[in-house]
Amino acid sequence: MIILPGNNCKLTLEYPCLWKYKVIGYNEGSIRKAVEEVITEEAFAISFSNMSTTGKYLCFNIETEVRDENHRMTTYEALKKHSAIKIVL
């Protein structure tokens, strides 16, 4: 169960489930490689989402199956810590 900040809404997820991450970085090849390094056991789909107006930042959607809350958060933290990824949503 996830309690959303600022209100009393509670999100209950049934695992396993498909989860989407949005990652932002500078270089497409580096971002794709980072995702491959982090998500090693599950299949995933990665697709281009957007580019900043200056072209400096690239955004990609990642969809993968997560087994449980710990797996979901561990994947999030690993993506967040990777040097090729600047932001994970």
PDB file of N, CA, C and O in Angstrom:
ATOM      1  N   MET A   1       0.837  -1.168   0.000  1.00  0.00           N
ATOM      2  CA  MET A   1       0.000   0.000   0.000  1.00  0.00           C
ATOM      3  C   MET A   1       0.886   1.235   0.000  1.00  0.00           C
ATOM      4  O   MET A   1       1.891   1.285   0.709  1.00  0.00           O
ATOM      5  N   ILE A   2       0.514   2.230  -0.792  1.00  0.00           N
ATOM      6  CA  ILE A   2       1.253   3.478  -0.864  1.00  0.00           C
ATOM      7  C   ILE A   2       0.327   4.595  -0.420  1.00  0.00           C
ATOM      8  O   ILE A   2      -0.771   4.733  -0.958  1.00  0.00           O
ATOM      9  N   ILE A   3       0.747   5.391   0.548  1.00  0.00           N
ATOM     10  CA  ILE A   3      -0.039   6.539   0.982  1.00  0.00           C
ATOM     11  C   ILE A   3       0.483   7.758   0.239  1.00  0.00           C
ATOM     12  O   ILE A   3       1.662   8.099   0.335  1.00  0.00           O
ATOM     13  N   LEU A   4      -0.393   8.402  -0.492  1.00  0.00           N
ATOM     14  CA  LEU A   4      -0.004   9.565  -1.280  1.00  0.00           C
ATOM     15  C   LEU A   4       0.127  10.773  -0.373  1.00  0.00           C
ATOM     16  O   LEU A   4      -0.758  11.028   0.444  1.00  0.00           O
ATOM     17  N   PRO A   5       1.221  11.526  -0.501  1.00  0.00           N
ATOM     18  CA  PRO A   5       1.449  12.671   0.384  1.00  0.00           C
ATOM     19  C   PRO A   5       0.404  13.763   0.166  1.00  0.00           C
ATOM     20  O   PRO A   5      -0.063  13.977  -0.952  1.00  0.00           O
ATOM     21  N   GLY A   6       0.045  14.447   1.249  1.00  0.00           N
ATOM     22  CA  GLY A   6      -0.834  15.599   1.152  1.00  0.00           C
ATOM     23  C   GLY A   6      -2.315  15.272   1.175  1.00  0.00           C
ATOM     24  O   GLY A   6      -3.143  16.182   1.132  1.00  0.00           O
ATOM     25  N   ASN A   7      -2.665  14.014   1.239  1.00  0.00           N
ATOM     26  CA  ASN A   7      -4.087  13.653   1.328  1.00  0.00           C
ATOM     27  C   ASN A   7      -4.214  12.273   1.965  1.00  0.00           C
ATOM     28  O   ASN A   7      -3.222  11.651   2.346  1.00  0.00           O
ATOM     29  N   ASN A   8      -5.420  11.825   2.066  1.00  0.00           N
ATOM     30  CA  ASN A   8      -5.661  10.535   2.712  1.00  0.00           C
ATOM     31  C   ASN A   8      -5.848   9.405   1.713  1.00  0.00           C
ATOM     32  O   ASN A   8      -6.292   8.318   2.085  1.00  0.00           O
ATOM     33  N   CYS A   9      -5.516   9.645   0.455  1.00  0.00           N
ATOM     34  CA  CYS A   9      -5.682   8.615  -0.574  1.00  0.00           C
ATOM     35  C   CYS A   9      -4.624   7.528  -0.408  1.00  0.00           C
ATOM     36  O   CYS A   9      -3.454   7.810  -0.146  1.00  0.00           O
ATOM     37  N   LYS A  10      -5.054   6.308  -0.562  1.00  0.00           N
ATOM     38  CA  LYS A  10      -4.141   5.183  -0.479  1.00  0.00           C
ATOM     39  C   LYS A  10      -4.210   4.404  -1.782  1.00  0.00           C
ATOM     40  O   LYS A  10      -5.292   4.083  -2.273  1.00  0.00           O
ATOM     41  N   LEU A  11      -3.065   4.113  -2.324  1.00  0.00           N
ATOM     42  CA  LEU A  11      -2.966   3.357  -3.563  1.00  0.00           C
ATOM     43  C   LEU A  11      -2.587   1.925  -3.215  1.00  0.00           C
ATOM     44  O   LEU A  11      -1.553   1.687  -2.591  1.00  0.00           O
ATOM     45  N   THR A  12      -3.406   0.990  -3.611  1.00  0.00           N
ATOM     46  CA  THR A  12      -3.115  -0.416  -3.372  1.00  0.00           C
ATOM     47  C   THR A  12      -2.784  -1.060  -4.706  1.00  0.00           C
ATOM     48  O   THR A  12      -3.588  -1.021  -5.638  1.00  0.00           O
ATOM     49  N   LEU A  13      -1.620  -1.642  -4.797  1.00  0.00           N
ATOM     50  CA  LEU A  13      -1.193  -2.309  -6.016  1.00  0.00           C
ATOM     51  C   LEU A  13      -1.251  -3.810  -5.824  1.00  0.00           C
ATOM     52  O   LEU A  13      -0.922  -4.328  -4.757  1.00  0.00           O
ATOM     53  N   GLU A  14      -1.673  -4.503  -6.869  1.00  0.00           N
ATOM     54  CA  GLU A  14      -1.665  -5.961  -6.845  1.00  0.00           C
ATOM     55  C   GLU A  14      -0.457  -6.419  -7.657  1.00  0.00           C
ATOM     56  O   GLU A  14      -0.342  -6.129  -8.848  1.00  0.00           O
ATOM     57  N   TYR A  15       0.431  -7.132  -6.991  1.00  0.00           N
ATOM     58  CA  TYR A  15       1.656  -7.614  -7.627  1.00  0.00           C
ATOM     59  C   TYR A  15       1.513  -9.068  -8.020  1.00  0.00           C
ATOM     60  O   TYR A  15       0.756  -9.803  -7.387  1.00  0.00           O
ATOM     61  N   PRO A  16       2.216  -9.497  -9.039  1.00  0.00           N
ATOM     62  CA  PRO A  16       3.056  -8.683  -9.924  1.00  0.00           C
ATOM     63  C   PRO A  16       2.187  -7.810 -10.827  1.00  0.00           C
ATOM     64  O   PRO A  16       1.024  -8.118 -11.086  1.00  0.00           O
ATOM     65  N   CYS A  17       2.784  -6.709 -11.302  1.00  0.00           N
ATOM     66  CA  CYS A  17       2.063  -5.800 -12.185  1.00  0.00           C
ATOM     67  C   CYS A  17       3.050  -5.094 -13.109  1.00  0.00           C
ATOM     68  O   CYS A  17       4.251  -5.052 -12.844  1.00  0.00           O
ATOM     69  N   LEU A  18       2.522  -4.547 -14.190  1.00  0.00           N
ATOM     70  CA  LEU A  18       3.350  -3.733 -15.073  1.00  0.00           C
ATOM     71  C   LEU A  18       3.517  -2.367 -14.436  1.00  0.00           C
ATOM     72  O   LEU A  18       2.565  -1.799 -13.901  1.00  0.00           O
ATOM     73  N   TRP A  19       4.735  -1.840 -14.497  1.00  0.00           N
ATOM     74  CA  TRP A  19       5.018  -0.531 -13.917  1.00  0.00           C
ATOM     75  C   TRP A  19       5.752   0.309 -14.948  1.00  0.00           C
ATOM     76  O   TRP A  19       6.587  -0.198 -15.697  1.00  0.00           O
ATOM     77  N   LYS A  20       5.436   1.591 -14.980  1.00  0.00           N
ATOM     78  CA  LYS A  20       6.087   2.501 -15.918  1.00  0.00           C
ATOM     79  C   LYS A  20       6.963   3.493 -15.164  1.00  0.00           C
ATOM     80  O   LYS A  20       6.531   4.136 -14.207  1.00  0.00           O
ATOM     81  N   TYR A  21       8.193   3.596 -15.622  1.00  0.00           N
ATOM     82  CA  TYR A  21       9.121   4.608 -15.136  1.00  0.00           C
ATOM     83  C   TYR A  21       9.358   5.574 -16.285  1.00  0.00           C
ATOM     84  O   TYR A  21       9.302   5.185 -17.452  1.00  0.00           O
ATOM     85  N   LYS A  22       9.618   6.812 -15.962  1.00  0.00           N
ATOM     86  CA  LYS A  22      10.008   7.803 -16.956  1.00  0.00           C
ATOM     87  C   LYS A  22      11.406   8.251 -16.555  1.00  0.00           C
ATOM     88  O   LYS A  22      11.619   8.691 -15.425  1.00  0.00           O
ATOM     89  N   VAL A  23      12.357   8.141 -17.474  1.00  0.00           N
ATOM     90  CA  VAL A  23      13.735   8.527 -17.165  1.00  0.00           C
ATOM     91  C   VAL A  23      14.180   9.657 -18.089  1.00  0.00           C
ATOM     92  O   VAL A  23      13.793   9.724 -19.256  1.00  0.00           O
ATOM     93  N   ILE A  24      15.001  10.534 -17.535  1.00  0.00           N
ATOM     94  CA  ILE A  24      15.503  11.690 -18.277  1.00  0.00           C
ATOM     95  C   ILE A  24      17.019  11.702 -18.182  1.00  0.00           C
ATOM     96  O   ILE A  24      17.590  11.492 -17.112  1.00  0.00           O
ATOM     97  N   GLY A  25      17.659  11.950 -19.313  1.00  0.00           N
ATOM     98  CA  GLY A  25      19.115  12.029 -19.370  1.00  0.00           C
ATOM     99  C   GLY A  25      19.555  12.814 -20.587  1.00  0.00           C
ATOM    100  O   GLY A  25      18.744  13.473 -21.237  1.00  0.00           O
ATOM    101  N   TYR A  26      20.853  12.743 -20.898  1.00  0.00           N
ATOM    102  CA  TYR A  26      21.428  13.542 -21.980  1.00  0.00           C
ATOM    103  C   TYR A  26      21.620  12.781 -23.290  1.00  0.00           C
ATOM    104  O   TYR A  26      21.508  13.362 -24.370  1.00  0.00           O
ATOM    105  N   ASN A  27      21.909  11.483 -23.197  1.00  0.00           N
ATOM    106  CA  ASN A  27      22.322  10.738 -24.380  1.00  0.00           C
ATOM    107  C   ASN A  27      21.492   9.469 -24.527  1.00  0.00           C
ATOM    108  O   ASN A  27      21.411   8.667 -23.596  1.00  0.00           O
ATOM    109  N   GLU A  28      20.878   9.284 -25.687  1.00  0.00           N
ATOM    110  CA  GLU A  28      19.988   8.137 -25.889  1.00  0.00           C
ATOM    111  C   GLU A  28      20.704   6.807 -25.674  1.00  0.00           C
ATOM    112  O   GLU A  28      20.197   5.939 -24.964  1.00  0.00           O
ATOM    113  N   GLY A  29      21.860   6.643 -26.271  1.00  0.00           N
ATOM    114  CA  GLY A  29      22.594   5.388 -26.128  1.00  0.00           C
ATOM    115  C   GLY A  29      22.942   5.090 -24.679  1.00  0.00           C
ATOM    116  O   GLY A  29      22.829   3.949 -24.231  1.00  0.00           O
ATOM    117  N   SER A  30      23.357   6.097 -23.957  1.00  0.00           N
ATOM    118  CA  SER A  30      23.719   5.920 -22.544  1.00  0.00           C
ATOM    119  C   SER A  30      22.506   5.578 -21.690  1.00  0.00           C
ATOM    120  O   SER A  30      22.594   4.766 -20.769  1.00  0.00           O
ATOM    121  N   ILE A  31      21.380   6.198 -21.998  1.00  0.00           N
ATOM    122  CA  ILE A  31      20.159   5.918 -21.247  1.00  0.00           C
ATOM    123  C   ILE A  31      19.717   4.480 -21.494  1.00  0.00           C
ATOM    124  O   ILE A  31      19.389   3.755 -20.555  1.00  0.00           O
ATOM    125  N   ARG A  32      19.711   4.073 -22.758  1.00  0.00           N
ATOM    126  CA  ARG A  32      19.296   2.704 -23.088  1.00  0.00           C
ATOM    127  C   ARG A  32      20.220   1.671 -22.435  1.00  0.00           C
ATOM    128  O   ARG A  32      19.755   0.649 -21.929  1.00  0.00           O
ATOM    129  N   LYS A  33      21.516   1.940 -22.449  1.00  0.00           N
ATOM    130  CA  LYS A  33      22.480   1.032 -21.822  1.00  0.00           C
ATOM    131  C   LYS A  33      22.255   0.965 -20.310  1.00  0.00           C
ATOM    132  O   LYS A  33      22.329  -0.109 -19.713  1.00  0.00           O
ATOM    133  N   ALA A  34      21.984   2.106 -19.702  1.00  0.00           N
ATOM    134  CA  ALA A  34      21.736   2.151 -18.257  1.00  0.00           C
ATOM    135  C   ALA A  34      20.531   1.291 -17.884  1.00  0.00           C
ATOM    136  O   ALA A  34      20.567   0.549 -16.903  1.00  0.00           O
ATOM    137  N   VAL A  35      19.475   1.395 -18.668  1.00  0.00           N
ATOM    138  CA  VAL A  35      18.271   0.603 -18.394  1.00  0.00           C
ATOM    139  C   VAL A  35      18.584  -0.888 -18.530  1.00  0.00           C
ATOM    140  O   VAL A  35      18.129  -1.695 -17.719  1.00  0.00           O
ATOM    141  N   GLU A  36      19.350  -1.250 -19.540  1.00  0.00           N
ATOM    142  CA  GLU A  36      19.741  -2.660 -19.722  1.00  0.00           C
ATOM    143  C   GLU A  36      20.587  -3.157 -18.548  1.00  0.00           C
ATOM    144  O   GLU A  36      20.484  -4.320 -18.160  1.00  0.00           O
ATOM    145  N   GLU A  37      21.409  -2.294 -17.992  1.00  0.00           N
ATOM    146  CA  GLU A  37      22.247  -2.676 -16.853  1.00  0.00           C
ATOM    147  C   GLU A  37      21.429  -2.844 -15.572  1.00  0.00           C
ATOM    148  O   GLU A  37      21.751  -3.686 -14.734  1.00  0.00           O
ATOM    149  N   VAL A  38      20.388  -2.055 -15.424  1.00  0.00           N
ATOM    150  CA  VAL A  38      19.574  -2.093 -14.202  1.00  0.00           C
ATOM    151  C   VAL A  38      18.515  -3.193 -14.264  1.00  0.00           C
ATOM    152  O   VAL A  38      18.348  -3.955 -13.312  1.00  0.00           O
ATOM    153  N   ILE A  39      17.809  -3.271 -15.374  1.00  0.00           N
ATOM    154  CA  ILE A  39      16.733  -4.258 -15.503  1.00  0.00           C
ATOM    155  C   ILE A  39      17.291  -5.460 -16.262  1.00  0.00           C
ATOM    156  O   ILE A  39      17.284  -5.489 -17.493  1.00  0.00           O
ATOM    157  N   THR A  40      17.770  -6.442 -15.515  1.00  0.00           N
ATOM    158  CA  THR A  40      18.479  -7.566 -16.128  1.00  0.00           C
ATOM    159  C   THR A  40      17.664  -8.853 -16.169  1.00  0.00           C
ATOM    160  O   THR A  40      17.911  -9.703 -17.024  1.00  0.00           O
ATOM    161  N   GLU A  41      16.702  -9.017 -15.268  1.00  0.00           N
ATOM    162  CA  GLU A  41      15.987 -10.283 -15.175  1.00  0.00           C
ATOM    163  C   GLU A  41      14.620 -10.251 -15.840  1.00  0.00           C
ATOM    164  O   GLU A  41      14.097 -11.304 -16.205  1.00  0.00           O
ATOM    165  N   GLU A  42      14.033  -9.087 -16.006  1.00  0.00           N
ATOM    166  CA  GLU A  42      12.700  -8.971 -16.560  1.00  0.00           C
ATOM    167  C   GLU A  42      12.775  -8.383 -17.965  1.00  0.00           C
ATOM    168  O   GLU A  42      13.708  -7.658 -18.312  1.00  0.00           O
ATOM    169  N   ALA A  43      11.769  -8.716 -18.755  1.00  0.00           N
ATOM    170  CA  ALA A  43      11.642  -8.063 -20.050  1.00  0.00           C
ATOM    171  C   ALA A  43      11.193  -6.624 -19.798  1.00  0.00           C
ATOM    172  O   ALA A  43      10.500  -6.344 -18.820  1.00  0.00           O
ATOM    173  N   PHE A  44      11.588  -5.730 -20.674  1.00  0.00           N
ATOM    174  CA  PHE A  44      11.142  -4.348 -20.555  1.00  0.00           C
ATOM    175  C   PHE A  44      10.982  -3.752 -21.936  1.00  0.00           C
ATOM    176  O   PHE A  44      11.564  -4.227 -22.911  1.00  0.00           O
ATOM    177  N   ALA A  45      10.187  -2.709 -21.999  1.00  0.00           N
ATOM    178  CA  ALA A  45      10.022  -1.941 -23.234  1.00  0.00           C
ATOM    179  C   ALA A  45      10.479  -0.524 -22.942  1.00  0.00           C
ATOM    180  O   ALA A  45      10.140   0.044 -21.904  1.00  0.00           O
ATOM    181  N   ILE A  46      11.244   0.040 -23.852  1.00  0.00           N
ATOM    182  CA  ILE A  46      11.692   1.423 -23.699  1.00  0.00           C
ATOM    183  C   ILE A  46      11.301   2.174 -24.960  1.00  0.00           C
ATOM    184  O   ILE A  46      11.506   1.691 -26.073  1.00  0.00           O
ATOM    185  N   SER A  47      10.737   3.353 -24.774  1.00  0.00           N
ATOM    186  CA  SER A  47      10.302   4.148 -25.922  1.00  0.00           C
ATOM    187  C   SER A  47      10.594   5.621 -25.675  1.00  0.00           C
ATOM    188  O   SER A  47      10.500   6.113 -24.550  1.00  0.00           O
ATOM    189  N   PHE A  48      10.951   6.315 -26.756  1.00  0.00           N
ATOM    190  CA  PHE A  48      11.218   7.740 -26.673  1.00  0.00           C
ATOM    191  C   PHE A  48       9.930   8.460 -26.297  1.00  0.00           C
ATOM    192  O   PHE A  48       8.850   8.124 -26.784  1.00  0.00           O
ATOM    193  N   SER A  49      10.059   9.458 -25.423  1.00  0.00           N
ATOM    194  CA  SER A  49       8.891  10.207 -24.973  1.00  0.00           C
ATOM    195  C   SER A  49       8.938  11.669 -25.414  1.00  0.00           C
ATOM    196  O   SER A  49       7.978  12.184 -25.986  1.00  0.00           O
ATOM    197  N   ASN A  50      10.063  12.331 -25.143  1.00  0.00           N
ATOM    198  CA  ASN A  50      10.122  13.765 -25.399  1.00  0.00           C
ATOM    199  C   ASN A  50      11.566  14.247 -25.387  1.00  0.00           C
ATOM    200  O   ASN A  50      12.476  13.555 -24.931  1.00  0.00           O
ATOM    201  N   MET A  51      11.743  15.466 -25.907  1.00  0.00           N
ATOM    202  CA  MET A  51      13.052  16.123 -25.893  1.00  0.00           C
ATOM    203  C   MET A  51      12.832  17.563 -25.444  1.00  0.00           C
ATOM    204  O   MET A  51      11.832  18.187 -25.799  1.00  0.00           O
ATOM    205  N   SER A  52      13.769  18.083 -24.664  1.00  0.00           N
ATOM    206  CA  SER A  52      13.657  19.477 -24.242  1.00  0.00           C
ATOM    207  C   SER A  52      13.768  20.389 -25.466  1.00  0.00           C
ATOM    208  O   SER A  52      14.273  19.972 -26.508  1.00  0.00           O
ATOM    209  N   THR A  53      13.305  21.607 -25.341  1.00  0.00           N
ATOM    210  CA  THR A  53      13.313  22.533 -26.480  1.00  0.00           C
ATOM    211  C   THR A  53      14.720  22.814 -26.982  1.00  0.00           C
ATOM    212  O   THR A  53      14.910  23.115 -28.161  1.00  0.00           O
ATOM    213  N   THR A  54      15.699  22.721 -26.107  1.00  0.00           N
ATOM    214  CA  THR A  54      17.088  22.937 -26.518  1.00  0.00           C
ATOM    215  C   THR A  54      17.740  21.657 -27.043  1.00  0.00           C
ATOM    216  O   THR A  54      18.820  21.704 -27.631  1.00  0.00           O
ATOM    217  N   GLY A  55      17.086  20.525 -26.831  1.00  0.00           N
ATOM    218  CA  GLY A  55      17.640  19.242 -27.252  1.00  0.00           C
ATOM    219  C   GLY A  55      18.640  18.664 -26.276  1.00  0.00           C
ATOM    220  O   GLY A  55      19.244  17.627 -26.547  1.00  0.00           O
ATOM    221  N   LYS A  56      18.822  19.324 -25.138  1.00  0.00           N
ATOM    222  CA  LYS A  56      19.806  18.869 -24.151  1.00  0.00           C
ATOM    223  C   LYS A  56      19.335  17.622 -23.399  1.00  0.00           C
ATOM    224  O   LYS A  56      20.134  16.731 -23.110  1.00  0.00           O
ATOM    225  N   TYR A  57      18.049  17.562 -23.086  1.00  0.00           N
ATOM    226  CA  TYR A  57      17.503  16.463 -22.294  1.00  0.00           C
ATOM    227  C   TYR A  57      16.589  15.591 -23.142  1.00  0.00           C
ATOM    228  O   TYR A  57      15.814  16.086 -23.960  1.00  0.00           O
ATOM    229  N   LEU A  58      16.694  14.283 -22.930  1.00  0.00           N
ATOM    230  CA  LEU A  58      15.843  13.305 -23.599  1.00  0.00           C
ATOM    231  C   LEU A  58      15.066  12.541 -22.544  1.00  0.00           C
ATOM    232  O   LEU A  58      15.582  12.245 -21.466  1.00  0.00           O
ATOM    233  N   CYS A  59      13.824  12.225 -22.866  1.00  0.00           N
ATOM    234  CA  CYS A  59      12.965  11.512 -21.928  1.00  0.00           C
ATOM    235  C   CYS A  59      12.480  10.218 -22.570  1.00  0.00           C
ATOM    236  O   CYS A  59      12.074  10.201 -23.733  1.00  0.00           O
ATOM    237  N   PHE A  60      12.527   9.138 -21.798  1.00  0.00           N
ATOM    238  CA  PHE A  60      12.100   7.822 -22.271  1.00  0.00           C
ATOM    239  C   PHE A  60      11.136   7.194 -21.279  1.00  0.00           C
ATOM    240  O   PHE A  60      11.251   7.395 -20.070  1.00  0.00           O
ATOM    241  N   ASN A  61      10.185   6.429 -21.803  1.00  0.00           N
ATOM    242  CA  ASN A  61       9.277   5.631 -20.982  1.00  0.00           C
ATOM    243  C   ASN A  61       9.835   4.213 -20.909  1.00  0.00           C
ATOM    244  O   ASN A  61      10.299   3.665 -21.909  1.00  0.00           O
ATOM    245  N   ILE A  62       9.785   3.630 -19.722  1.00  0.00           N
ATOM    246  CA  ILE A  62      10.201   2.246 -19.521  1.00  0.00           C
ATOM    247  C   ILE A  62       9.023   1.518 -18.892  1.00  0.00           C
ATOM    248  O   ILE A  62       8.431   1.992 -17.923  1.00  0.00           O
ATOM    249  N   GLU A  63       8.693   0.372 -19.450  1.00  0.00           N
ATOM    250  CA  GLU A  63       7.631  -0.448 -18.872  1.00  0.00           C
ATOM    251  C   GLU A  63       8.193  -1.842 -18.602  1.00  0.00           C
ATOM    252  O   GLU A  63       8.791  -2.470 -19.475  1.00  0.00           O
ATOM    253  N   THR A  64       7.987  -2.304 -17.382  1.00  0.00           N
ATOM    254  CA  THR A  64       8.476  -3.617 -16.985  1.00  0.00           C
ATOM    255  C   THR A  64       7.572  -4.193 -15.911  1.00  0.00           C
ATOM    256  O   THR A  64       6.803  -3.464 -15.284  1.00  0.00           O
ATOM    257  N   GLU A  65       7.660  -5.482 -15.699  1.00  0.00           N
ATOM    258  CA  GLU A  65       6.880  -6.105 -14.635  1.00  0.00           C
ATOM    259  C   GLU A  65       7.668  -6.060 -13.337  1.00  0.00           C
ATOM    260  O   GLU A  65       8.861  -6.363 -13.303  1.00  0.00           O
ATOM    261  N   VAL A  66       6.974  -5.674 -12.262  1.00  0.00           N
ATOM    262  CA  VAL A  66       7.594  -5.683 -10.933  1.00  0.00           C
ATOM    263  C   VAL A  66       6.895  -6.732 -10.086  1.00  0.00           C
ATOM    264  O   VAL A  66       5.676  -6.887 -10.146  1.00  0.00           O
ATOM    265  N   ARG A  67       7.690  -7.454  -9.290  1.00  0.00           N
ATOM    266  CA  ARG A  67       7.172  -8.576  -8.495  1.00  0.00           C
ATOM    267  C   ARG A  67       6.455  -8.129  -7.226  1.00  0.00           C
ATOM    268  O   ARG A  67       5.445  -8.708  -6.825  1.00  0.00           O
ATOM    269  N   ASP A  68       7.008  -7.075  -6.598  1.00  0.00           N
ATOM    270  CA  ASP A  68       6.460  -6.596  -5.330  1.00  0.00           C
ATOM    271  C   ASP A  68       6.949  -5.171  -5.090  1.00  0.00           C
ATOM    272  O   ASP A  68       7.682  -4.610  -5.904  1.00  0.00           O
ATOM    273  N   GLU A  69       6.542  -4.601  -3.982  1.00  0.00           N
ATOM    274  CA  GLU A  69       6.905  -3.212  -3.652  1.00  0.00           C
ATOM    275  C   GLU A  69       8.423  -3.042  -3.556  1.00  0.00           C
ATOM    276  O   GLU A  69       8.972  -2.058  -4.054  1.00  0.00           O
ATOM    277  N   ASN A  70       9.084  -3.979  -2.931  1.00  0.00           N
ATOM    278  CA  ASN A  70      10.530  -3.898  -2.800  1.00  0.00           C
ATOM    279  C   ASN A  70      11.208  -3.905  -4.168  1.00  0.00           C
ATOM    280  O   ASN A  70      12.130  -3.124  -4.402  1.00  0.00           O
ATOM    281  N   HIS A  71      10.775  -4.758  -5.052  1.00  0.00           N
ATOM    282  CA  HIS A  71      11.336  -4.838  -6.397  1.00  0.00           C
ATOM    283  C   HIS A  71      11.114  -3.524  -7.155  1.00  0.00           C
ATOM    284  O   HIS A  71      12.016  -3.024  -7.828  1.00  0.00           O
ATOM    285  N   ARG A  72       9.902  -2.976  -7.034  1.00  0.00           N
ATOM    286  CA  ARG A  72       9.580  -1.708  -7.697  1.00  0.00           C
ATOM    287  C   ARG A  72      10.499  -0.585  -7.209  1.00  0.00           C
ATOM    288  O   ARG A  72      11.031   0.181  -8.013  1.00  0.00           O
ATOM    289  N   MET A  73      10.680  -0.493  -5.900  1.00  0.00           N
ATOM    290  CA  MET A  73      11.496   0.584  -5.334  1.00  0.00           C
ATOM    291  C   MET A  73      12.992   0.356  -5.563  1.00  0.00           C
ATOM    292  O   MET A  73      13.738   1.315  -5.763  1.00  0.00           O
ATOM    293  N   THR A  74      13.432  -0.896  -5.535  1.00  0.00           N
ATOM    294  CA  THR A  74      14.837  -1.205  -5.806  1.00  0.00           C
ATOM    295  C   THR A  74      15.200  -0.818  -7.235  1.00  0.00           C
ATOM    296  O   THR A  74      16.269  -0.257  -7.477  1.00  0.00           O
ATOM    297  N   THR A  75      14.318  -1.115  -8.174  1.00  0.00           N
ATOM    298  CA  THR A  75      14.541  -0.736  -9.574  1.00  0.00           C
ATOM    299  C   THR A  75      14.582   0.779  -9.703  1.00  0.00           C
ATOM    300  O   THR A  75      15.452   1.322 -10.385  1.00  0.00           O
ATOM    301  N   TYR A  76      13.653   1.459  -9.058  1.00  0.00           N
ATOM    302  CA  TYR A  76      13.620   2.925  -9.073  1.00  0.00           C
ATOM    303  C   TYR A  76      14.937   3.502  -8.555  1.00  0.00           C
ATOM    304  O   TYR A  76      15.530   4.374  -9.190  1.00  0.00           O
ATOM    305  N   GLU A  77      15.383   3.021  -7.420  1.00  0.00           N
ATOM    306  CA  GLU A  77      16.620   3.532  -6.814  1.00  0.00           C
ATOM    307  C   GLU A  77      17.835   3.243  -7.694  1.00  0.00           C
ATOM    308  O   GLU A  77      18.720   4.090  -7.817  1.00  0.00           O
ATOM    309  N   ALA A  78      17.890   2.073  -8.302  1.00  0.00           N
ATOM    310  CA  ALA A  78      19.018   1.724  -9.176  1.00  0.00           C
ATOM    311  C   ALA A  78      19.046   2.621 -10.416  1.00  0.00           C
ATOM    312  O   ALA A  78      20.113   3.067 -10.839  1.00  0.00           O
ATOM    313  N   LEU A  79      17.878   2.881 -10.991  1.00  0.00           N
ATOM    314  CA  LEU A  79      17.824   3.801 -12.136  1.00  0.00           C
ATOM    315  C   LEU A  79      18.256   5.199 -11.707  1.00  0.00           C
ATOM    316  O   LEU A  79      19.012   5.865 -12.413  1.00  0.00           O
ATOM    317  N   LYS A  80      17.783   5.632 -10.568  1.00  0.00           N
ATOM    318  CA  LYS A  80      18.084   6.971 -10.047  1.00  0.00           C
ATOM    319  C   LYS A  80      19.581   7.158  -9.774  1.00  0.00           C
ATOM    320  O   LYS A  80      20.111   8.254  -9.960  1.00  0.00           O
ATOM    321  N   LYS A  81      20.257   6.108  -9.340  1.00  0.00           N
ATOM    322  CA  LYS A  81      21.681   6.199  -8.999  1.00  0.00           C
ATOM    323  C   LYS A  81      22.599   6.096 -10.219  1.00  0.00           C
ATOM    324  O   LYS A  81      23.779   6.436 -10.134  1.00  0.00           O
ATOM    325  N   HIS A  82      22.067   5.629 -11.355  1.00  0.00           N
ATOM    326  CA  HIS A  82      22.912   5.441 -12.525  1.00  0.00           C
ATOM    327  C   HIS A  82      23.354   6.799 -13.067  1.00  0.00           C
ATOM    328  O   HIS A  82      22.544   7.720 -13.169  1.00  0.00           O
ATOM    329  N   SER A  83      24.628   6.924 -13.412  1.00  0.00           N
ATOM    330  CA  SER A  83      25.185   8.211 -13.847  1.00  0.00           C
ATOM    331  C   SER A  83      24.602   8.713 -15.168  1.00  0.00           C
ATOM    332  O   SER A  83      24.641   9.915 -15.433  1.00  0.00           O
ATOM    333  N   ALA A  84      24.066   7.827 -15.998  1.00  0.00           N
ATOM    334  CA  ALA A  84      23.515   8.253 -17.298  1.00  0.00           C
ATOM    335  C   ALA A  84      22.098   8.795 -17.170  1.00  0.00           C
ATOM    336  O   ALA A  84      21.573   9.404 -18.102  1.00  0.00           O
ATOM    337  N   ILE A  85      21.485   8.574 -16.017  1.00  0.00           N
ATOM    338  CA  ILE A  85      20.102   9.001 -15.803  1.00  0.00           C
ATOM    339  C   ILE A  85      20.092  10.134 -14.790  1.00  0.00           C
ATOM    340  O   ILE A  85      20.619   9.997 -13.686  1.00  0.00           O
ATOM    341  N   LYS A  86      19.491  11.245 -15.170  1.00  0.00           N
ATOM    342  CA  LYS A  86      19.458  12.411 -14.301  1.00  0.00           C
ATOM    343  C   LYS A  86      18.221  12.458 -13.420  1.00  0.00           C
ATOM    344  O   LYS A  86      18.295  12.882 -12.267  1.00  0.00           O
ATOM    345  N   ILE A  87      17.071  12.019 -13.960  1.00  0.00           N
ATOM    346  CA  ILE A  87      15.814  12.062 -13.209  1.00  0.00           C
ATOM    347  C   ILE A  87      15.016  10.797 -13.514  1.00  0.00           C
ATOM    348  O   ILE A  87      14.996  10.324 -14.650  1.00  0.00           O
ATOM    349  N   VAL A  88      14.354  10.250 -12.480  1.00  0.00           N
ATOM    350  CA  VAL A  88      13.438   9.129 -12.645  1.00  0.00           C
ATOM    351  C   VAL A  88      12.100   9.537 -12.057  1.00  0.00           C
ATOM    352  O   VAL A  88      12.023  10.006 -10.921  1.00  0.00           O
ATOM    353  N   LEU A  89      11.073   9.359 -12.823  1.00  0.00           N
ATOM    354  CA  LEU A  89       9.708   9.652 -12.344  1.00  0.00           C
ATOM    355  C   LEU A  89       8.908   8.365 -12.327  1.00  0.00           C
ATOM    356  O   LEU A  89       7.733   8.373 -11.959  1.00  0.00           O
TER     357      LEU A  89
END
